[in-house]
Amino acid sequence: MNKFVAPSLLSANFACLEKDIEMLNQSQAGWFHIDVMDGVFVPNISFGPPVIKHIKKLAKKPLDVHLMIVDPDRYYQVFKDAGADILTIHYEACTHLNRSISAIKKLGIMAGVVLNPHTNVNLLENIIMDVDLVLLMSVNPGFGGQKFIENTYRKISQLKEMTEKYSPKCLIEVDGGVDVNNAAELYQTGADVLVAGNSVFSSNNPIEAIRSMSYKL
C-alpha cells in the first residue's frame, strides 16, 4: 500500500543540508517535503527555487513542494524547472482553484490542494476528482514544532469518505505535529503520507524515527 513519511526539510540542518539529504536518501522516506514560504501568506520566509535546484541534484526521491505563498499561479513553471515533482497549493490562496490545478498538471507533475485547519473539507467536493493529493494542515502553517490539532482526525475521515466516492487514487497527506505517537492512528484514519519535521531531524536517530513512523501492515 502507498503510505509513507515525507520528511520536511524545513527542520533540517541548513549548514549540513547535503548530509541530511543523503540520510533521507538512505531512509524509508517516500518524498522530500519542501515548504516554500513568502512571509505574506504565512508569517515566515523559507527557501525558494535556487535552493530547490540544489536539493534536486542530490535527492533520489520525489520533491513534494508545498507553496505557502500568495498568487502561486505566477510560479508553477519556475518550481517545476527547479525540480518539483509535486506542487501543492492552498485553497485559501487561489481564486480560481480549478484553473490553478489544471495549470500544474499541464506541466506533467502531480498537483495537490492544501487546506488550513479552519477550512472545511466539504469545499473540495467539486475539485477532488481533479487533484492527485490533498494536504491537510494539522497545525497553522508557517512554523515547525507546533502541537497537533486533534480535529484533524475528523477531517481525515471526512476526506477519506469523499475520495473513496469521487477519486479513489487521490492521496491524503497530513502536515504538522506528526510523530511516533500519532502516526499509526493517522494511517488508520485514512492518511497516506505523513509530513514529519522536528520528530525526524531532532531525533538522535532520524533513520529509525522515519522507520518507526512508516506504515506497517
Phi and psi in degrees as GROMACS dihedral restraints (atoms count N, CA, C in turn):
[ dihedral_restraints ]
;  ai    aj    ak    al  type     phi  dphi    fc
    3     4     5     6     1   -87.9    20    10
    4     5     6     7     1    75.2    20    10
    6     7     8     9     1  -133.0    20    10
    7     8     9    10     1   133.4    20    10
    9    10    11    12     1  -166.4    20    10
   10    11    12    13     1   174.9    20    10
   12    13    14    15     1   -97.2    20    10
   13    14    15    16     1   140.0    20    10
   15    16    17    18     1  -119.6    20    10
   16    17    18    19     1    91.6    20    10
   18    19    20    21     1   -60.5    20    10
   19    20    21    22     1   138.3    20    10
   21    22    23    24     1   -90.3    20    10
   22    23    24    25     1   118.9    20    10
   24    25    26    27     1   -69.6    20    10
   25    26    27    28     1    -8.2    20    10
   27    28    29    30     1   -61.5    20    10
   28    29    30    31     1   -26.3    20    10
   30    31    32    33     1   -97.1    20    10
   31    32    33    34     1     1.6    20    10
   33    34    35    36     1   -73.4    20    10
   34    35    36    37     1   169.7    20    10
   36    37    38    39     1   -86.6    20    10
   37    38    39    40     1   105.1    20    10
   39    40    41    42     1   -64.8    20    10
   40    41    42    43     1   -22.9    20    10
   42    43    44    45     1   -76.3    20    10
   43    44    45    46     1   -17.8    20    10
   45    46    47    48     1  -131.5    20    10
   46    47    48    49     1    43.3    20    10
   48    49    50    51     1   -62.4    20    10
   49    50    51    52     1   -38.8    20    10
   51    52    53    54     1   -61.0    20    10
   52    53    54    55     1   -41.0    20    10
   54    55    56    57     1   -63.2    20    10
   55    56    57    58     1   -42.2    20    10
   57    58    59    60     1   -68.6    20    10
   58    59    60    61     1   -37.3    20    10
   60    61    62    63     1   -63.6    20    10
   61    62    63    64     1   -43.8    20    10
   63    64    65    66     1   -64.2    20    10
   64    65    66    67     1   -36.6    20    10
   66    67    68    69     1   -61.0    20    10
   67    68    69    70     1   -44.0    20    10
   69    70    71    72     1   -66.5    20    10
   70    71    72    73     1   -34.3    20    10
   72    73    74    75     1   -59.0    20    10
   73    74    75    76     1   -33.9    20    10
   75    76    77    78     1   -88.0    20    10
   76    77    78    79     1    -7.0    20    10
   78    79    80    81     1   -92.3    20    10
   79    80    81    82     1  -178.3    20    10
   81    82    83    84     1   -85.1    20    10
   82    83    84    85     1     5.8    20    10
   84    85    86    87     1   -57.7    20    10
   85    86    87    88     1   143.7    20    10
   87    88    89    90     1   -93.4    20    10
   88    89    90    91     1   -38.6    20    10
   90    91    92    93     1  -133.8    20    10
   91    92    93    94     1   162.5    20    10
   93    94    95    96     1   -95.9    20    10
   94    95    96    97     1   121.6    20    10
   96    97    98    99     1   -94.9    20    10
   97    98    99   100     1   126.1    20    10
   99   100   101   102     1  -123.8    20    10
  100   101   102   103     1   115.9    20    10
  102   103   104   105     1   -92.7    20    10
  103   104   105   106     1   118.4    20    10
  105   106   107   108     1  -103.8    20    10
  106   107   108   109     1   116.1    20    10
  108   109   110   111     1  -122.3    20    10
  109   110   111   112     1   141.6    20    10
  111   112   113   114     1  -110.3    20    10
  112   113   114   115     1    -0.7    20    10
  114   115   116   117     1    75.9    20    10
  115   116   117   118     1     4.1    20    10
  117   118   119   120     1  -118.6    20    10
  118   119   120   121     1   -58.7    20    10
  120   121   122   123     1   -65.5    20    10
  121   122   123   124     1   -36.0    20    10
  123   124   125   126     1  -130.0    20    10
  124   125   126   127     1   153.8    20    10
  126   127   128   129     1   -83.0    20    10
  127   128   129   130     1    51.5    20    10
  129   130   131   132     1  -159.7    20    10
  130   131   132   133     1   160.9    20    10
  132   133   134   135     1  -127.9    20    10
  133   134   135   136     1   133.0    20    10
  135   136   137   138     1  -125.1    20    10
  136   137   138   139     1  -147.6    20    10
  138   139   140   141     1   -89.5    20    10
  139   140   141   142     1   163.9    20    10
  141   142   143   144     1  -126.6    20    10
  142   143   144   145     1  -161.3    20    10
  144   145   146   147     1   -54.2    20    10
  145   146   147   148     1   -41.2    20    10
  147   148   149   150     1   -60.1    20    10
  148   149   150   151     1   -40.8    20    10
  150   151   152   153     1   -68.8    20    10
  151   152   153   154     1   -40.7    20    10
  153   154   155   156     1   -61.9    20    10
  154   155   156   157     1   -36.4    20    10
  156   157   158   159     1   -58.6    20    10
  157   158   159   160     1   -40.9    20    10
  159   160   161   162     1   -72.0    20    10
  160   161   162   163     1   -37.7    20    10
  162   163   164   165     1   -61.0    20    10
  163   164   165   166     1   -42.6    20    10
  165   166   167   168     1   -59.3    20    10
  166   167   168   169     1   -35.6    20    10
  168   169   170   171     1   -65.6    20    10
  169   170   171   172     1   -26.7    20    10
  171   172   173   174     1  -102.8    20    10
  172   173   174   175     1   -28.4    20    10
  174   175   176   177     1   -73.9    20    10
  175   176   177   178     1   138.9    20    10
  177   178   179   180     1  -108.3    20    10
  178   179   180   181     1    12.2    20    10
  180   181   182   183     1  -133.7    20    10
  181   182   183   184     1   161.0    20    10
  183   184   185   186     1   -59.5    20    10
  184   185   186   187     1   147.1    20    10
  186   187   188   189     1   -95.9    20    10
  187   188   189   190     1   116.6    20    10
  189   190   191   192     1   -98.0    20    10
  190   191   192   193     1    97.7    20    10
  192   193   194   195     1   -98.4    20    10
  193   194   195   196     1   117.6    20    10
  195   196   197   198     1  -102.3    20    10
  196   197   198   199     1   109.2    20    10
  198   199   200   201     1   -88.5    20    10
  199   200   201   202     1   105.3    20    10
  201   202   203   204     1  -102.7    20    10
  202   203   204   205     1    69.0    20    10
  204   205   206   207     1  -141.0    20    10
  205   206   207   208     1   157.7    20    10
  207   208   209   210     1   -81.4    20    10
  208   209   210   211     1   151.8    20    10
  210   211   212   213     1    48.4    20    10
  211   212   213   214     1    55.8    20    10
  213   214   215   216     1   -63.8    20    10
  214   215   216   217     1   -19.6    20    10
  216   217   218   219     1   -55.8    20    10
  217   218   219   220     1   -25.9    20    10
  219   220   221   222     1   -72.5    20    10
  220   221   222   223     1   -13.2    20    10
  222   223   224   225     1  -122.2    20    10
  223   224   225   226     1     3.5    20    10
  225   226   227   228     1   -59.2    20    10
  226   227   228   229     1   -48.7    20    10
  228   229   230   231     1   -62.7    20    10
  229   230   231   232     1   -39.0    20    10
  231   232   233   234     1   -60.8    20    10
  232   233   234   235     1   -46.6    20    10
  234   235   236   237     1   -74.5    20    10
  235   236   237   238     1   -31.2    20    10
  237   238   239   240     1   -63.7    20    10
  238   239   240   241     1   -45.3    20    10
  240   241   242   243     1   -64.4    20    10
  241   242   243   244     1   -29.9    20    10
  243   244   245   246     1   -74.1    20    10
  244   245   246   247     1   -19.5    20    10
  246   247   248   249     1   128.7    20    10
  247   248   249   250     1     5.5    20    10
  249   250   251   252     1   -63.8    20    10
  250   251   252   253     1   131.3    20    10
  252   253   254   255     1   -97.8    20    10
  253   254   255   256     1   -22.3    20    10
  255   256   257   258     1  -138.2    20    10
  256   257   258   259     1   134.1    20    10
  258   259   260   261     1  -122.5    20    10
  259   260   261   262     1   124.9    20    10
  261   262   263   264     1  -115.1    20    10
  262   263   264   265     1   136.4    20    10
  264   265   266   267     1  -126.4    20    10
  265   266   267   268     1   151.2    20    10
  267   268   269   270     1   -80.8    20    10
  268   269   270   271     1   132.7    20    10
  270   271   272   273     1   -51.7    20    10
  271   272   273   274     1   -40.7    20    10
  273   274   275   276     1   -71.1    20    10
  274   275   276   277     1   -15.2    20    10
  276   277   278   279     1  -102.4    20    10
  277   278   279   280     1    -3.9    20    10
  279   280   281   282     1  -117.3    20    10
  280   281   282   283     1   120.4    20    10
  282   283   284   285     1   -74.2    20    10
  283   284   285   286     1   -38.7    20    10
  285   286   287   288     1  -121.6    20    10
  286   287   288   289     1    78.4    20    10
  288   289   290   291     1   -63.2    20    10
  289   290   291   292     1   -40.1    20    10
  291   292   293   294     1   -59.9    20    10
  292   293   294   295     1   -44.5    20    10
  294   295   296   297     1   -63.5    20    10
  295   296   297   298     1   -40.2    20    10
  297   298   299   300     1   -65.3    20    10
  298   299   300   301     1   -46.2    20    10
  300   301   302   303     1   -62.1    20    10
  301   302   303   304     1   -41.7    20    10
  303   304   305   306     1   -61.2    20    10
  304   305   306   307     1   -40.4    20    10
  306   307   308   309     1   -63.9    20    10
  307   308   309   310     1   -38.6    20    10
  309   310   311   312     1   -67.8    20    10
  310   311   312   313     1   -44.9    20    10
  312   313   314   315     1   -66.5    20    10
  313   314   315   316     1   -29.1    20    10
  315   316   317   318     1   -65.8    20    10
  316   317   318   319     1   -18.6    20    10
  318   319   320   321     1   -81.8    20    10
  319   320   321   322     1    -6.1    20    10
  321   322   323   324     1    83.5    20    10
  322   323   324   325     1    20.9    20    10
  324   325   326   327     1  -123.4    20    10
  325   326   327   328     1   167.7    20    10
  327   328   329   330     1   -71.7    20    10
  328   329   330   331     1   144.1    20    10
  330   331   332   333     1  -123.1    20    10
  331   332   333   334     1   133.0    20    10
  333   334   335   336     1  -136.4    20    10
  334   335   336   337     1   161.2    20    10
  336   337   338   339     1  -118.2    20    10
  337   338   339   340     1   143.6    20    10
  339   340   341   342     1  -113.4    20    10
  340   341   342   343     1   139.3    20    10
  342   343   344   345     1  -116.1    20    10
  343   344   345   346     1   129.7    20    10
  345   346   347   348     1   -69.0    20    10
  346   347   348   349     1   162.8    20    10
  348   349   350   351     1   -55.2    20    10
  349   350   351   352     1   -31.9    20    10
  351   352   353   354     1   -86.3    20    10
  352   353   354   355     1    -7.1    20    10
  354   355   356   357     1   -88.0    20    10
  355   356   357   358     1   130.7    20    10
  357   358   359   360     1   -73.3    20    10
  358   359   360   361     1   131.5    20    10
  360   361   362   363     1   -58.3    20    10
  361   362   363   364     1   -33.3    20    10
  363   364   365   366     1   -59.9    20    10
  364   365   366   367     1   -20.0    20    10
  366   367   368   369     1   -67.0    20    10
  367   368   369   370     1   -12.7    20    10
  369   370   371   372     1   -91.5    20    10
  370   371   372   373     1    -0.9    20    10
  372   373   374   375     1   -57.0    20    10
  373   374   375   376     1   -33.6    20    10
  375   376   377   378     1   -95.4    20    10
  376   377   378   379     1     6.9    20    10
  378   379   380   381     1  -127.4    20    10
  379   380   381   382     1   -14.2    20    10
  381   382   383   384     1   -57.7    20    10
  382   383   384   385     1   -33.6    20    10
  384   385   386   387     1   -73.9    20    10
  385   386   387   388     1    -9.8    20    10
  387   388   389   390     1  -101.9    20    10
  388   389   390   391     1    -8.5    20    10
  390   391   392   393     1  -107.2    20    10
  391   392   393   394     1   154.5    20    10
  393   394   395   396     1   -88.0    20    10
  394   395   396   397     1   -25.3    20    10
  396   397   398   399     1  -157.1    20    10
  397   398   399   400     1   158.7    20    10
  399   400   401   402     1  -124.3    20    10
  400   401   402   403     1   128.2    20    10
  402   403   404   405     1  -103.7    20    10
  403   404   405   406     1   118.5    20    10
  405   406   407   408     1   -96.6    20    10
  406   407   408   409     1   120.7    20    10
  408   409   410   411     1   -76.9    20    10
  409   410   411   412     1   123.9    20    10
  411   412   413   414     1  -103.3    20    10
  412   413   414   415     1     9.8    20    10
  414   415   416   417     1  -142.5    20    10
  415   416   417   418     1   168.2    20    10
  417   418   419   420     1   -75.6    20    10
  418   419   420   421     1   128.0    20    10
  420   421   422   423     1   -67.2    20    10
  421   422   423   424     1   150.1    20    10
  423   424   425   426     1   132.6    20    10
  424   425   426   427     1   -27.8    20    10
  426   427   428   429     1  -143.9    20    10
  427   428   429   430     1   147.9    20    10
  429   430   431   432     1   -85.4    20    10
  430   431   432   433     1   170.2    20    10
  432   433   434   435     1    78.9    20    10
  433   434   435   436     1    14.0    20    10
  435   436   437   438     1   -85.4    20    10
  436   437   438   439     1   162.5    20    10
  438   439   440   441     1   -78.5    20    10
  439   440   441   442     1   136.3    20    10
  441   442   443   444     1   -60.5    20    10
  442   443   444   445     1   134.0    20    10
  444   445   446   447     1   -88.6    20    10
  445   446   447   448     1   115.5    20    10
  447   448   449   450     1   -62.3    20    10
  448   449   450   451     1   -27.8    20    10
  450   451   452   453     1   -62.6    20    10
  451   452   453   454     1   -13.5    20    10
  453   454   455   456     1   -59.0    20    10
  454   455   456   457     1   -34.0    20    10
  456   457   458   459     1   -58.8    20    10
  457   458   459   460     1   -42.7    20    10
  459   460   461   462     1   -64.9    20    10
  460   461   462   463     1   -39.3    20    10
  462   463   464   465     1   -66.8    20    10
  463   464   465   466     1   -38.4    20    10
  465   466   467   468     1   -61.0    20    10
  466   467   468   469     1   -45.5    20    10
  468   469   470   471     1   -60.3    20    10
  469   470   471   472     1   -43.6    20    10
  471   472   473   474     1   -62.9    20    10
  472   473   474   475     1   -43.7    20    10
  474   475   476   477     1   -67.7    20    10
  475   476   477   478     1   -38.9    20    10
  477   478   479   480     1   -61.5    20    10
  478   479   480   481     1   -41.2    20    10
  480   481   482   483     1   -61.6    20    10
  481   482   483   484     1   -39.6    20    10
  483   484   485   486     1   -69.4    20    10
  484   485   486   487     1   -44.1    20    10
  486   487   488   489     1   -66.3    20    10
  487   488   489   490     1   -39.2    20    10
  489   490   491   492     1   -63.1    20    10
  490   491   492   493     1   -30.7    20    10
  492   493   494   495     1   -81.3    20    10
  493   494   495   496     1   -42.4    20    10
  495   496   497   498     1  -111.7    20    10
  496   497   498   499     1   -27.0    20    10
  498   499   500   501     1  -155.7    20    10
  499   500   501   502     1    75.0    20    10
  501   502   503   504     1   -58.8    20    10
  502   503   504   505     1   -24.8    20    10
  504   505   506   507     1   -85.7    20    10
  505   506   507   508     1    -6.1    20    10
  507   508   509   510     1   -69.6    20    10
  508   509   510   511     1   127.3    20    10
  510   511   512   513     1   -84.3    20    10
  511   512   513   514     1   148.4    20    10
  513   514   515   516     1  -111.0    20    10
  514   515   516   517     1   120.0    20    10
  516   517   518   519     1  -113.2    20    10
  517   518   519   520     1   144.5    20    10
  519   520   521   522     1  -127.6    20    10
  520   521   522   523     1   134.1    20    10
  522   523   524   525     1  -134.7    20    10
  523   524   525   526     1   118.2    20    10
  525   526   527   528     1   126.2    20    10
  526   527   528   529     1   117.4    20    10
  528   529   530   531     1    70.0    20    10
  529   530   531   532     1    20.6    20    10
  531   532   533   534     1   -82.6    20    10
  532   533   534   535     1   131.8    20    10
  534   535   536   537     1  -152.2    20    10
  535   536   537   538     1  -174.4    20    10
  537   538   539   540     1   -64.3    20    10
  538   539   540   541     1   -21.6    20    10
  540   541   542   543     1   -78.6    20    10
  541   542   543   544     1   -24.4    20    10
  543   544   545   546     1  -120.7    20    10
  544   545   546   547     1    -4.7    20    10
  546   547   548   549     1   -58.0    20    10
  547   548   549   550     1   -48.3    20    10
  549   550   551   552     1   -61.2    20    10
  550   551   552   553     1   -42.9    20    10
  552   553   554   555     1   -67.3    20    10
  553   554   555   556     1   -35.5    20    10
  555   556   557   558     1   -63.7    20    10
  556   557   558   559     1   -44.3    20    10
  558   559   560   561     1   -61.5    20    10
  559   560   561   562     1   -45.2    20    10
  561   562   563   564     1   -64.0    20    10
  562   563   564   565     1   -32.3    20    10
  564   565   566   567     1   -73.8    20    10
  565   566   567   568     1   -24.9    20    10
  567   568   569   570     1   140.5    20    10
  568   569   570   571     1    -3.5    20    10
  570   571   572   573     1   -70.0    20    10
  571   572   573   574     1   145.7    20    10
  573   574   575   576     1  -107.1    20    10
  574   575   576   577     1   -34.6    20    10
  576   577   578   579     1  -130.5    20    10
  577   578   579   580     1   130.3    20    10
  579   580   581   582     1  -114.4    20    10
  580   581   582   583     1   120.8    20    10
  582   583   584   585     1   -85.4    20    10
  583   584   585   586     1   125.7    20    10
  585   586   587   588     1  -133.4    20    10
  586   587   588   589     1   128.2    20    10
  588   589   590   591     1  -113.2    20    10
  589   590   591   592     1   -81.8    20    10
  591   592   593   594     1   -57.8    20    10
  592   593   594   595     1   -38.0    20    10
  594   595   596   597     1   -66.9    20    10
  595   596   597   598     1   -18.5    20    10
  597   598   599   600     1   -92.4    20    10
  598   599   600   601     1   -57.1    20    10
  600   601   602   603     1   -79.5    20    10
  601   602   603   604     1   -16.2    20    10
  603   604   605   606     1   -92.6    20    10
  604   605   606   607     1    -1.5    20    10
  606   607   608   609     1   -76.0    20    10
  607   608   609   610     1   149.0    20    10
  609   610   611   612     1   -68.3    20    10
  610   611   612   613     1   -22.0    20    10
  612   613   614   615     1  -139.1    20    10
  613   614   615   616     1    83.5    20    10
  615   616   617   618     1   -57.7    20    10
  616   617   618   619     1   -37.9    20    10
  618   619   620   621     1   -63.5    20    10
  619   620   621   622     1   -40.4    20    10
  621   622   623   624     1   -69.4    20    10
  622   623   624   625     1   -36.5    20    10
  624   625   626   627     1   -61.7    20    10
  625   626   627   628     1   -42.6    20    10
  627   628   629   630     1   -64.1    20    10
  628   629   630   631     1   -43.9    20    10
  630   631   632   633     1   -59.7    20    10
  631   632   633   634     1   -41.6    20    10
  633   634   635   636     1   -69.8    20    10
  634   635   636   637     1   -22.9    20    10
  636   637   638   639     1   -98.7    20    10
  637   638   639   640     1     0.6    20    10
  639   640   641   642     1   -78.6    20    10
  640   641   642   643     1   155.9    20    10
  642   643   644   645     1   -67.2    20    10
  643   644   645   646     1   134.8    20    10
  645   646   647   648     1  -121.6    20    10
  646   647   648   649     1   129.7    20    10
